[in-house]
Amino acid sequence: MSPSGQCNLNAVTRPLNPAGKKHRFGKAWMHEHLNDAYVREATRLGYRSRSAFKLIELAEKDKLLRRGMAVVDLGSAPGSWCQVLKERLGPQGRIIADDMLPMAPVSGVTFVQADVSTD
């Protein structure tokens, strides 16, 4: 946003990488990522990503999940939220996961690989 309060559209539409190539992870980032406490704990507990802890925190704070609920997980890959949902909803819960990307199966979760914004 400019000092006048106007949004600079060039800054928004300009690619982050002028060459238009994908960024490679640097060694420093990878080292920091692998030493992250949440990444280590997710690995220890068998979650597919550290984002599982975000859902756990939200669910506990706002009392979002109850046993037996039916939940749709949009943009579900890699599946860590499905793992948490399965734990929290119990065997009577129904989970439908959708993503355009493939996702390895999660026991008790129905996965649909599709774009929900299309027919």
HELIX and SHEET records of a PDB file:
HELIX    1   1 LEU A    9  THR A   13  1                                   5    
HELIX    2   2 LYS A   27  LEU A   34  1                                   8    
HELIX    3   3 ALA A   37  LEU A   45  1                                   9    
HELIX    4   4 ALA A   52  ASP A   62  1                                  11    
HELIX    5   5 SER A   80  LEU A   89  1                                  10    
SHEET    1   A 3 ALA A  70  LEU A  74  0                                        
SHEET    2   A 3 ARG A  94  ASP A  99  1                                        
SHEET    3   A 3 VAL A 109  GLN A 113  1                                        
END                                                                             
